[in-house]
Amino acid sequence: MKLFFKLLFLVLLPFFLWNCKTSTYPEYNDPIPEHDSFTIRSNSLNETRTINVWKPDYYSTSKDSFIVMYMPDGGTKEDFPHIANTLNELIKTKKIPPMILVGIENIQRRKDLSPLTENEEDKKIAPIVGGSSEFRSFINNELFPEITKRYRTTEKKGIIGESLAGLFIVETFLKQPEMFDYYIAIDPSLWWNDHKMLLNAKNDLAKLPSTPKKLWFAGSGASDILPYTDDLKNILTQEKLQNLQWNYSPEPKEEHATIYRATKEKALIWSFNQ
């Protein structure tokens, strides 16, 4: 009997470990706020993407230009509604300045948000992975100009996301930091590719531009998350970069499926509170 349970444990162990990396999320019925929606044909991705844009009430009554917050997982059945509603509340209570939210709806999420990997287990999460460079090119070269053309925007840009979107945000901060001024990475999947992104982080940080940047990141109690967000904190502490303001929020009591909603408000307030 003991041998049976031991064999059963060994069979089920990979499932439990992988389930931590692919945890499902609870269902929420967030009201979808009034917003614009349009499509853009991307040469970088060779596909047509749906873009959702929320504007604060102040947009229609002013001639001001606005900061733009971008978000992956930006579909109306994804994270766009609850982030738009959160921004609306924080803006109305004057905890952050008015800003525009741009949500990018998913087609192949795990392809777009993941860098290349040499780890064979990583490659099993989707038929195609490793498309983050092309997705970043789409945002930088195609989406940015389209938003600038359609809306009154300042030069200031931010990006927010969780899990693989958090990984994409950290990668963008390290590899192409000039793209955004504000980076919010919640529970980033830094385990990806045997956490080599962190192993190369010091070299990338040495190339950080002189323009000021802000980085806020958080780690839940997930065993494949918190050790690596802690590592990122240690690297940033050691480097003492003068042009970077950063804040780390370890959240060991939160789960991967709950941390986005648990931390989004304090992340936004810290990042944008003037």
GUTOR-222753 format. One record per atom (N, C-alpha, C, O): residue in one letter; z, y, x. Coordinates in steps of 0.1 Angstrom, whole numbers, padded with zeros to 4 digits, always signed. Layout:
# residues N
AZYX/...
This chain:
# residues 274
M+0000-0012+0008/M+0000+0000+0000/M+0000+0013+0009/M-0007+0022+0006/K+0008+0013+0019/K+0009+0024+0028/K-0005+0026+0035/K-0010+0038+0036/L-0012+0015+0038/L-0025+0016+0044/L-0035+0022+0035/L-0043+0030+0038/F-0034+0018+0022/F-0043+0024+0012/F-0041+0039+0010/F-0051+0046+0010/F-0029+0044+0010/F-0027+0058+0008/F-0031+0066+0021/F-0035+0077+0020/K-0029+0059+0032/K-0033+0066+0045/K-0048+0068+0045/K-0054+0078+0049/L-0056+0057+0041/L-0070+0058+0040/L-0075+0068+0030/L-0084+0075+0032/L-0068+0068+0019/L-0071+0078+0008/L-0069+0092+0013/L-0078+0101+0010/F-0059+0094+0020/F-0056+0108+0026/F-0067+0112+0036/F-0072+0123+0035/L-0072+0102+0044/L-0082+0106+0054/L-0095+0108+0047/L-0103+0117+0052/V-0098+0101+0036/V-0110+0104+0028/V-0110+0117+0022/V-0120+0124+0022/L-0099+0121+0016/L-0098+0133+0008/L-0095+0146+0016/L-0098+0157+0012/L-0091+0144+0029/L-0087+0156+0037/L-0099+0165+0039/L-0097+0177+0037/P-0111+0161+0043/P-0122+0170+0044/P-0125+0178+0031/P-0128+0190+0032/F-0123+0171+0020/F-0126+0178+0007/F-0116+0190+0005/F-0120+0201+0002/F-0103+0187+0008/F-0093+0198+0006/F-0095+0209+0016/F-0094+0221+0013/L-0099+0206+0029/L-0101+0216+0039/L-0113+0225+0035/L-0113+0237+0036/W-0124+0218+0030/W-0136+0226+0027/W-0134+0234+0014/W-0139+0245+0012/N-0126+0228+0005/N-0123+0235-0008/N-0116+0249-0005/N-0118+0258-0013/C-0108+0250+0006/C-0102+0262+0009/C-0112+0273+0013/C-0110+0285+0011/K-0124+0268+0019/K-0134+0277+0023/K-0144+0281+0012/K-0152+0290+0013/T-0143+0273+0001/T-0152+0276-0010/T-0145+0277-0023/T-0150+0273-0034/S-0133+0282-0023/S-0124+0283-0035/S-0131+0290-0046/S-0138+0300-0044/T-0129+0285-0058/T-0135+0292-0070/T-0126+0303-0074/T-0114+0304-0071/Y-0131+0312-0082/Y-0124+0324-0086/Y-0121+0324-0101/Y-0129+0319-0109/P-0109+0329-0105/P-0106+0329-0119/P-0115+0338-0127/P-0121+0347-0121/E-0117+0335-0140/E-0126+0343-0148/E-0119+0356-0153/E-0107+0355-0157/Y-0126+0367-0152/Y-0120+0380-0157/Y-0130+0386-0166/Y-0142+0384-0165/N-0125+0393-0176/N-0134+0399-0186/N-0133+0414-0184/N-0128+0422-0193/D-0138+0419-0172/D-0137+0433-0170/D-0148+0441-0178/D-0159+0436-0178/P-0144+0451-0185/P-0154+0459-0192/P-0164+0465-0182/P-0161+0470-0172/I-0177+0464-0186/I-0188+0468-0178/I-0190+0483-0181/I-0193+0487-0192/P-0187+0492-0171/P-0188+0506-0173/P-0203+0511-0175/P-0212+0504-0170/E-0205+0522-0180/E-0218+0528-0181/E-0224+0530-0167/E-0216+0535-0158/H-0236+0526-0164/H-0241+0526-0151/H-0256+0526-0151/H-0262+0523-0162/D-0262+0530-0140/D-0277+0529-0138/D-0280+0515-0132/D-0272+0509-0125/S-0292+0510-0135/S-0296+0498-0130/S-0311+0499-0127/S-0319+0503-0135/F-0316+0495-0115/F-0330+0495-0111/F-0333+0483-0102/F-0323+0477-0096/T-0345+0480-0100/T-0349+0470-0090/T-0356+0477-0078/T-0362+0487-0080/I-0356+0470-0067/I-0363+0475-0055/I-0369+0463-0048/I-0362+0452-0046/R-0382+0464-0045/R-0389+0453-0038/R-0386+0455-0023/R-0389+0465-0017/S-0380+0444-0017/S-0376+0445-0003/S-0386+0437+0006/S-0389+0426+0004/N-0391+0444+0015/N-0400+0438+0026/N-0391+0430+0035/N-0396+0419+0040/S-0379+0434+0038/S-0370+0427+0047/S-0366+0414+0042/S-0365+0404+0050/L-0364+0413+0029/L-0360+0400+0023/L-0371+0393+0016/L-0369+0381+0012/N-0382+0400+0014/N-0394+0394+0007/N-0390+0389-0007/N-0393+0378-0012/E-0382+0398-0014/E-0378+0395-0028/E-0375+0408-0035/E-0373+0419-0028/T-0373+0408-0048/T-0370+0420-0056/T-0355+0419-0059/T-0350+0409-0064/R-0347+0430-0056/R-0333+0430-0058/R-0329+0440-0069/R-0335+0451-0070/T-0319+0436-0076/T-0313+0444-0087/T-0302+0452-0081/T-0293+0447-0074/I-0302+0465-0083/I-0292+0475-0078/I-0285+0481-0090/I-0291+0486-0099/N-0271+0481-0090/N-0263+0487-0101/N-0256+0499-0095/N-0250+0498-0084/V-0257+0511-0102/V-0251+0523-0096/V-0241+0529-0107/V-0245+0532-0118/W-0229+0531-0103/W-0219+0538-0111/W-0217+0552-0105/W-0215+0554-0093/K-0216+0562-0114/K-0214+0576-0110/K-0201+0581-0117/K-0199+0577-0129/P-0193+0588-0110/P-0181+0594-0117/P-0185+0604-0127/P-0196+0610-0127/D-0176+0607-0137/D-0179+0617-0147/D-0183+0631-0141/D-0191+0638-0146/Y-0177+0634-0130/Y-0179+0647-0124/Y-0193+0649-0119/Y-0197+0660-0117/Y-0200+0638-0117/Y-0214+0639-0112/Y-0223+0647-0121/Y-0231+0655-0117/S-0221+0645-0135/S-0230+0651-0144/S-0227+0666-0147/S-0235+0673-0153/T-0215+0670-0143/T-0210+0683-0146/T-0210+0692-0134/T-0205+0704-0134/S-0215+0687-0123/S-0214+0695-0110/S-0228+0694-0103/S-0237+0686-0108/K-0229+0701-0093/K-0241+0701-0084/K-0237+0695-0070/K-0245+0696-0061/D-0225+0690-0069/D-0220+0685-0056/D-0228+0672-0052/D-0234+0666-0060/S-0227+0670-0039/S-0231+0657-0034/S-0219+0648-0031/S-0208+0653-0029/F-0222+0635-0031/F-0211+0625-0032/F-0212+0615-0021/F-0222+0611-0016/I-0200+0611-0016/I-0199+0599-0008/I-0204+0587-0015/I-0203+0586-0028/V-0210+0577-0008/V-0215+0565-0015/V-0208+0553-0010/V-0207+0551+0002/M-0202+0545-0019/M-0196+0532-0015/M-0206+0521-0019/M-0210+0520-0031/Y-0209+0513-0010/Y-0218+0502-0012/Y-0210+0489-0013/Y-0199+0488-0007/M-0215+0479-0021/M-0208+0467-0022/M-0218+0455-0024/M-0226+0455-0033/P-0216+0445-0015/P-0223+0432-0019/P-0215+0426-0031/P-0205+0432-0035/D-0220+0415-0036/D-0214+0409-0048/D-0214+0420-0059/D-0204+0421-0067/G-0224+0428-0060/G-0224+0440-0069/G-0231+0438-0082/G-0236+0448-0088/G-0232+0426-0087/G-0238+0423-0100/G-0228+0426-0112/G-0216+0427-0109/T-0233+0428-0124/T-0224+0431-0135/T-0216+0419-0139/T-0205+0420-0146/K-0220+0407-0135/K-0212+0395-0137/K-0204+0391-0124/K-0199+0380-0123/E-0204+0400-0114/E-0197+0398-0101/E-0186+0408-0100/E-0178+0410-0110/D-0185+0414-0089/D-0174+0423-0086/D-0176+0438-0090/D-0167+0446-0089/F-0188+0441-0094/F-0192+0455-0097/F-0183+0461-0108/F-0178+0472-0105/P-0181+0455-0119/P-0173+0461-0130/P-0158+0465-0125/P-0154+0476-0128/H-0151+0455-0119/H-0137+0458-0116/H-0136+0468-0105/H-0126+0476-0104/I-0145+0469-0095/I-0145+0479-0085/I-0148+0493-0091/I-0142+0503-0088/A-0158+0494-0100/A-0162+0506-0106/A-0151+0512-0115/A-0148+0523-0114/N-0144+0503-0122/N-0133+0507-0131/N-0121+0512-0122/N-0114+0521-0126/T-0119+0505-0111/T-0108+0509-0102/T-0111+0523-0096/T-0102+0532-0095/L-0124+0525-0091/L-0127+0538-0086/L-0125+0549-0097/L-0120+0560-0094/N-0129+0546-0109/N-0128+0556-0120/N-0113+0560-0121/N-0111+0572-0123/E-0104+0550-0121/E-0090+0553-0123/E-0085+0561-0111/E-0077+0571-0113/L-0088+0557-0099/L-0083+0564-0087/L-0088+0578-0086/L-0081+0587-0082/I-0101+0580-0090/I-0107+0594-0090/I-0100+0603-0101/I-0097+0614-0098/K-0098+0597-0113/K-0092+0605-0123/K-0078+0609-0120/K-0073+0620-0124/T-0070+0601-0112/T-0057+0604-0108/T-0056+0611-0095/T-0046+0614-0089/K-0068+0615-0090/K-0070+0623-0078/K-0064+0616-0065/K-0059+0623-0056/K-0064+0603-0065/K-0059+0595-0054/K-0070+0594-0043/K-0068+0591-0031/I-0083+0595-0048/I-0094+0595-0038/I-0104+0605-0043/I-0104+0609-0055/P-0113+0609-0035/P-0124+0619-0040/P-0134+0612-0048/P-0136+0600-0047/P-0141+0620-0056/P-0152+0614-0064/P-0163+0607-0055/P-0166+0613-0044/M-0168+0596-0059/M-0179+0589-0051/M-0187+0581-0060/M-0184+0578-0072/I-0199+0577-0055/I-0208+0569-0062/I-0207+0554-0057/I-0204+0552-0045/L-0208+0545-0066/L-0207+0531-0062/L-0221+0524-0064/L-0227+0525-0074/V-0225+0517-0053/V-0238+0510-0054/V-0236+0495-0052/V-0231+0491-0041/G-0239+0488-0062/G-0237+0473-0062/G-0250+0466-0060/G-0259+0469-0067/I-0250+0457-0051/I-0262+0449-0048/I-0260+0435-0054/I-0251+0427-0050/E-0268+0432-0064/E-0266+0419-0071/E-0271+0408-0063/E-0281+0409-0055/N-0265+0396-0064/N-0268+0385-0055/N-0280+0377-0060/N-0283+0376-0072/I-0287+0371-0051/I-0297+0361-0054/I-0293+0348-0046/I-0290+0338-0052/Q-0292+0349-0033/Q-0287+0338-0025/Q-0276+0344-0016/Q-0278+0347-0005/R-0264+0345-0022/R-0253+0351-0016/R-0249+0346-0002/R-0248+0353+0007/R-0248+0333-0001/R-0244+0327+0011/R-0254+0328+0022/R-0251+0328+0034/K-0267+0330+0019/K-0277+0333+0029/K-0275+0347+0034/K-0275+0350+0046/D-0275+0357+0024/D-0275+0371+0028/D-0262+0375+0036/D-0263+0383+0045/L-0251+0369+0033/L-0238+0374+0038/L-0234+0367+0051/L-0224+0371+0057/S-0241+0356+0055/S-0236+0348+0066/S-0245+0351+0078/S-0257+0351+0077/P-0239+0353+0090/P-0246+0353+0103/P-0251+0339+0106/P-0248+0329+0100/L-0259+0339+0117/L-0263+0326+0122/L-0251+0318+0127/L-0241+0324+0131/T-0252+0305+0126/T-0241+0296+0131/T-0246+0284+0138/T-0257+0279+0135/E-0238+0280+0148/E-0241+0267+0155/E-0233+0256+0150/E-0234+0244+0154/N-0224+0259+0140/N-0215+0248+0135/N-0222+0241+0123/N-0226+0248+0113/E-0224+0228+0124/E-0231+0221+0114/E-0224+0221+0101/E-0231+0220+0090/E-0211+0221+0101/E-0203+0222+0088/E-0206+0235+0080/E-0208+0235+0068/D-0207+0246+0088/D-0211+0258+0081/D-0224+0258+0074/D-0226+0263+0063/K-0234+0251+0080/K-0247+0250+0074/K-0248+0242+0061/K-0258+0243+0054/K-0237+0235+0058/K-0237+0227+0046/K-0234+0235+0033/K-0235+0230+0022/I-0230+0248+0035/I-0225+0255+0023/I-0237+0260+0014/I-0234+0264+0003/A-0249+0260+0020/A-0260+0265+0012/A-0273+0259+0019/A-0273+0256+0031/P-0284+0258+0011/P-0297+0254+0017/P-0301+0262+0029/P-0307+0258+0038/I-0299+0276+0027/I-0302+0285+0038/I-0290+0294+0041/I-0284+0299+0032/V-0287+0295+0054/V-0276+0304+0058/V-0282+0313+0070/V-0293+0310+0074/G-0274+0322+0074/G-0277+0330+0086/G-0287+0342+0083/G-0294+0346+0092/G-0287+0347+0071/G-0296+0358+0068/G-0290+0372+0068/G-0296+0381+0063/S-0278+0374+0074/S-0271+0387+0074/S-0279+0398+0081/S-0279+0409+0076/S-0286+0395+0091/S-0294+0405+0098/S-0305+0411+0089/S-0307+0423+0089/E-0312+0402+0082/E-0322+0407+0073/E-0316+0415+0061/E-0322+0425+0057/F-0305+0410+0056/F-0298+0417+0045/F-0294+0431+0050/F-0294+0441+0042/R-0289+0432+0062/R-0284+0445+0068/R-0297+0454+0069/R-0296+0466+0067/S-0308+0448+0073/S-0320+0456+0074/S-0324+0462+0061/S-0329+0473+0060/F-0323+0454+0051/F-0327+0458+0037/F-0318+0470+0033/F-0323+0480+0028/I-0305+0469+0035/I-0296+0480+0032/I-0299+0492+0039/I-0300+0503+0034/N-0301+0491+0052/N-0302+0503+0061/N-0316+0509+0060/N-0316+0522+0059/N-0326+0501+0059/N-0340+0507+0060/N-0346+0509+0046/N-0356+0517+0045/E-0341+0502+0036/E-0348+0503+0023/E-0338+0508+0012/E-0342+0517+0004/L-0326+0503+0011/L-0317+0508+0001/L-0312+0522+0003/L-0311+0530-0006/F-0307+0525+0015/F-0302+0538+0018/F-0312+0549+0014/F-0308+0558+0007/P-0325+0548+0019/P-0334+0559+0015/P-0336+0560+0000/P-0338+0571-0006/E-0336+0548-0007/E-0338+0548-0022/E-0326+0555-0029/E-0328+0563-0038/I-0314+0553-0024/I-0302+0559-0030/I-0302+0574-0027/I-0299+0582-0036/T-0306+0578-0015/T-0307+0592-0012/T-0317+0599-0020/T-0315+0611-0024/K-0328+0593-0023/K-0339+0599-0031/K-0335+0600-0046/K-0338+0610-0052/R-0327+0591-0051/R-0324+0591-0065/R-0311+0599-0069/R-0310+0604-0080/Y-0302+0601-0059/Y-0289+0607-0062/Y-0285+0617-0052/Y-0290+0618-0041/R-0276+0626-0056/R-0270+0636-0047/R-0259+0630-0038/R-0249+0627-0043/T-0262+0628-0026/T-0253+0621-0017/T-0250+0629-0004/T-0259+0636+0001/T-0238+0627+0001/T-0235+0632+0014/T-0240+0622+0025/T-0245+0611+0021/E-0237+0624+0037/E-0241+0615+0048/E-0230+0604+0049/E-0233+0594+0056/K-0219+0606+0042/K-0208+0596+0044/K-0210+0584+0035/K-0214+0585+0023/K-0208+0572+0041/K-0210+0559+0034/K-0199+0550+0037/K-0193+0550+0048/G-0195+0542+0027/G-0185+0531+0029/G-0191+0518+0024/G-0201+0518+0017/I-0184+0507+0027/I-0188+0494+0022/I-0175+0486+0019/I-0165+0486+0027/I-0175+0478+0008/I-0163+0470+0005/I-0167+0456+0001/I-0178+0455-0006/G-0160+0446+0005/G-0163+0433+0001/G-0152+0423+0005/G-0144+0426+0013/E-0153+0411-0001/E-0143+0400+0002/E-0150+0387+0005/E-0161+0384+0001/S-0142+0379+0013/S-0147+0366+0017/S-0159+0366+0026/S-0159+0373+0036/L-0170+0360+0022/L-0182+0361+0030/L-0188+0375+0031/L-0193+0379+0041/A-0186+0383+0020/A-0189+0397+0021/A-0180+0404+0031/A-0185+0414+0038/G-0168+0400+0032/G-0159+0406+0042/G-0163+0402+0056/G-0163+0411+0065/L-0168+0390+0058/L-0174+0386+0071/L-0186+0395+0074/L-0188+0400+0085/F-0195+0397+0064/F-0207+0405+0066/F-0202+0420+0070/F-0209+0426+0079/I-0192+0425+0064/I-0187+0438+0067/I-0182+0439+0081/I-0184+0449+0089/V-0174+0429+0086/V-0169+0429+0099/V-0180+0428+0109/V-0180+0435+0119/E-0190+0419+0106/E-0201+0418+0115/E-0209+0431+0116/E-0213+0435+0127/T-0211+0438+0105/T-0218+0451+0105/T-0210+0461+0113/T-0216+0468+0121/F-0197+0461+0111/F-0188+0470+0119/F-0190+0468+0134/F-0190+0477+0142/L-0191+0455+0138/L-0192+0452+0152/L-0206+0453+0158/L-0207+0458+0169/K-0216+0450+0150/K-0229+0450+0155/K-0238+0462+0152/K-0247+0465+0160/Q-0235+0469+0141/Q-0243+0481+0137/Q-0233+0491+0131/Q-0235+0495+0120/P-0223+0495+0138/P-0212+0504+0133/P-0217+0517+0128/P-0210+0523+0120/E-0229+0522+0132/E-0234+0535+0128/E-0238+0535+0113/E-0240+0546+0107/M-0239+0523+0107/M-0244+0523+0093/M-0234+0529+0083/M-0238+0536+0074/F-0221+0527+0085/F-0211+0532+0076/F-0200+0539+0083/F-0198+0538+0095/D-0193+0547+0075/D-0181+0555+0080/D-0168+0548+0077/D-0158+0549+0084/Y-0168+0541+0065/Y-0156+0534+0060/Y-0160+0519+0058/Y-0169+0516+0051/Y-0152+0511+0064/Y-0153+0496+0062/Y-0141+0490+0056/Y-0130+0492+0061/I-0143+0483+0045/I-0132+0476+0039/I-0135+0461+0037/I-0144+0458+0030/A-0128+0453+0045/A-0131+0438+0046/A-0119+0431+0041/A-0109+0430+0048/I-0120+0425+0029/I-0108+0418+0023/I-0110+0403+0025/I-0120+0397+0021/D-0101+0397+0032/D-0101+0382+0034/D-0114+0378+0040/D-0121+0368+0035/P-0119+0384+0051/P-0132+0380+0057/P-0132+0366+0062/P-0122+0362+0068/S-0143+0359+0061/S-0144+0345+0065/S-0147+0344+0080/S-0157+0339+0084/L-0137+0349+0088/L-0139+0349+0102/L-0139+0336+0109/L-0142+0335+0121/W-0136+0325+0101/W-0137+0312+0107/W-0152+0308+0109/W-0154+0298+0117/W-0161+0315+0104/W-0175+0312+0105/W-0180+0310+0119/W-0176+0318+0128/N-0188+0300+0122/N-0193+0298+0135/N-0182+0296+0146/N-0183+0302+0157/D-0172+0289+0142/D-0161+0287+0151/D-0155+0300+0156/D-0151+0301+0168/H-0154+0310+0147/H-0148+0323+0150/H-0154+0330+0162/H-0146+0337+0169/K-0166+0327+0166/K-0172+0333+0178/K-0174+0349+0176/K-0175+0356+0186/M-0174+0354+0164/M-0175+0368+0162/M-0163+0375+0169/M-0165+0386+0175/L-0152+0369+0168/L-0139+0374+0174/L-0140+0373+0189/L-0135+0381+0196/L-0146+0362+0194/L-0146+0360+0208/L-0155+0370+0215/L-0153+0373+0227/N-0164+0376+0208/N-0173+0386+0213/N-0169+0400+0209/N-0176+0410+0213/A-0158+0401+0202/A-0155+0414+0196/A-0152+0425+0206/A-0156+0437+0204/K-0146+0422+0217/K-0142+0432+0227/K-0155+0438+0233/K-0155+0451+0235/N-0165+0430+0235/N-0178+0436+0241/N-0184+0445+0230/N-0190+0455+0234/D-0184+0441+0218/D-0190+0449+0207/D-0182+0462+0205/D-0188+0473+0204/L-0169+0462+0206/L-0161+0474+0204/L-0163+0484+0215/L-0161+0496+0213/A-0167+0479+0227/A-0169+0488+0238/A-0181+0497+0235/A-0183+0507+0242/K-0190+0493+0226/K-0202+0500+0222/K-0200+0509+0210/K-0210+0514+0205/L-0188+0509+0205/L-0186+0517+0192/L-0190+0531+0195/L-0186+0537+0205/P-0197+0537+0185/P-0202+0551+0187/P-0190+0561+0187/P-0179+0558+0182/S-0192+0573+0191/S-0182+0583+0192/S-0178+0589+0179/S-0168+0596+0178/T-0187+0588+0169/T-0184+0593+0156/T-0172+0585+0150/T-0171+0573+0151/P-0163+0592+0143/P-0151+0586+0137/P-0155+0575+0127/P-0163+0576+0119/K-0147+0564+0128/K-0149+0553+0119/K-0135+0549+0113/K-0125+0550+0120/K-0135+0543+0101/K-0123+0538+0095/K-0125+0523+0091/K-0135+0520+0085/L-0115+0515+0095/L-0116+0501+0091/L-0103+0496+0085/L-0092+0498+0091/W-0104+0491+0073/W-0092+0485+0066/W-0096+0470+0063/W-0106+0467+0058/F-0087+0461+0067/F-0089+0447+0064/F-0076+0440+0061/F-0065+0444+0064/A-0077+0429+0053/A-0066+0422+0048/A-0069+0407+0050/A-0080+0402+0050/G-0058+0399+0051/G-0059+0385+0052/G-0049+0378+0042/G-0037+0382+0042/S-0053+0369+0034/S-0045+0361+0025/S-0037+0350+0033/S-0039+0349+0045/G-0030+0343+0025/G-0022+0332+0032/G-0031+0319+0034/G-0025+0309+0039/A-0044+0320+0031/A-0052+0308+0034/A-0052+0304+0048/A-0053+0313+0057/S-0051+0291+0051/S-0049+0287+0065/S-0062+0289+0073/S-0060+0289+0086/D-0073+0291+0067/D-0085+0294+0075/D-0089+0309+0075/D-0099+0313+0080/I-0079+0317+0070/I-0082+0332+0070/I-0072+0339+0079/I-0075+0346+0088/L-0059+0338+0076/L-0048+0346+0082/L-0048+0345+0097/L-0046+0356+0103/P-0049+0334+0103/P-0049+0333+0118/P-0060+0342+0124/P-0058+0348+0135/Y-0071+0343+0118/Y-0082+0351+0124/Y-0082+0365+0121/Y-0086+0374+0129/T-0076+0369+0109/T-0074+0383+0107/T-0063+0388+0116/T-0063+0400+0121/D-0053+0380+0118/D-0043+0383+0128/D-0049+0385+0142/D-0045+0395+0149/D-0059+0377+0146/D-0065+0378+0159/D-0073+0391+0160/D-0073+0398+0170/L-0080+0395+0149/L-0087+0408+0149/L-0077+0419+0150/L-0080+0429+0158/K-0066+0419+0144/K-0055+0429+0145/K-0051+0430+0160/K-0049+0441+0165/N-0049+0418+0166/N-0044+0418+0180/N-0055+0424+0190/N-0052+0432+0199/I-0068+0421+0187/I-0078+0427+0195/I-0079+0442+0194/I-0080+0449+0204/L-0078+0447+0182/L-0079+0462+0179/L-0066+0469+0185/L-0067+0480+0190/T-0055+0462+0185/T-0043+0468+0191/T-0045+0469+0206/T-0041+0479+0212/Q-0050+0459+0212/Q-0052+0459+0227/Q-0063+0470+0231/Q-0061+0476+0242/E-0073+0472+0223/E-0084+0480+0227/E-0081+0495+0226/E-0086+0503+0234/K-0072+0499+0217/K-0068+0513+0216/K-0080+0523+0215/K-0081+0532+0223/L-0089+0521+0206/L-0101+0529+0205/L-0098+0543+0198/L-0092+0543+0187/Q-0101+0553+0205/Q-0097+0567+0201/Q-0105+0571+0189/Q-0100+0579+0181/N-0117+0566+0187/N-0126+0571+0176/N-0125+0562+0164/N-0133+0563+0154/L-0115+0553+0164/L-0114+0543+0152/L-0100+0544+0147/L-0090+0543+0154/Q-0099+0547+0133/Q-0087+0545+0126/Q-0087+0532+0119/Q-0097+0529+0112/W-0077+0523+0120/W-0077+0510+0113/W-0064+0507+0108/W-0054+0512+0112/N-0064+0498+0098/N-0052+0494+0091/N-0054+0479+0087/N-0064+0476+0081/Y-0044+0471+0090/Y-0044+0457+0087/Y-0033+0454+0077/Y-0021+0458+0079/S-0036+0447+0066/S-0027+0443+0056/S-0026+0428+0055/S-0033+0422+0047/P-0017+0422+0062/P-0015+0407+0060/P-0008+0405+0047/P+0001+0411+0043/E-0014+0395+0039/E-0009+0392+0026/E-0007+0377+0024/E-0014+0371+0017/P+0003+0372+0031/P+0006+0357+0031/P+0009+0352+0017/P+0007+0340+0015/K+0014+0360+0008/K+0017+0355-0005/K+0005+0355-0015/K+0006+0349-0026/E-0006+0361-0011/E-0018+0361-0019/E-0027+0349-0015/E-0027+0344-0004/E-0035+0344-0025/E-0044+0334-0023/E-0058+0340-0021/E-0060+0352-0024/H-0067+0332-0016/H-0081+0337-0014/H-0087+0343-0027/H-0095+0352-0027/A-0083+0336-0038/A-0089+0340-0051/A-0082+0352-0058/A-0087+0357-0068/T-0071+0357-0052/T-0064+0368-0058/T-0063+0380-0050/T-0060+0391-0055/I-0066+0379-0037/I-0063+0390-0028/I-0072+0403-0030/I-0068+0414-0028/Y-0084+0401-0035/Y-0093+0412-0037/Y-0087+0422-0047/Y-0086+0434-0045/R-0083+0417-0059/R-0077+0425-0069/R-0063+0430-0065/R-0059+0441-0069/A-0056+0423-0057/A-0043+0427-0053/A-0043+0438-0043/A-0033+0445-0042/T-0053+0440-0035/T-0053+0449-0024/T-0063+0460-0025/T-0063+0470-0017/K-0072+0460-0035/K-0084+0469-0035/K-0079+0484-0036/K-0085+0492-0030/E-0069+0486-0045/E-0064+0500-0047/E-0059+0506-0034/E-0062+0517-0030/K-0050+0499-0027/K-0044+0504-0015/K-0054+0505-0004/K-0053+0514+0005/A-0064+0497-0004/A-0075+0498+0006/A-0083+0510+0004/A-0086+0518+0014/L-0086+0513-0008/L-0094+0525-0012/L-0086+0538-0009/L-0092+0548-0004/I-0074+0538-0013/I-0065+0550-0011/I-0064+0553+0004/I-0065+0564+0008/W-0061+0542+0012/W-0059+0545+0026/W-0072+0550+0032/W-0072+0559+0041/S-0084+0544+0028/S-0096+0547+0034/S-0101+0561+0031/S-0107+0568+0039/F-0099+0566+0018/F-0105+0578+0014/F-0095+0589+0010/F-0100+0600+0007/N-0083+0587+0011/N-0073+0597+0008/N-0074+0608+0019/N-0073+0605+0031/Q-0077+0620+0015/Q-0080+0631+0025/Q-0067+0637+0030/Q-0066+0646+0038/
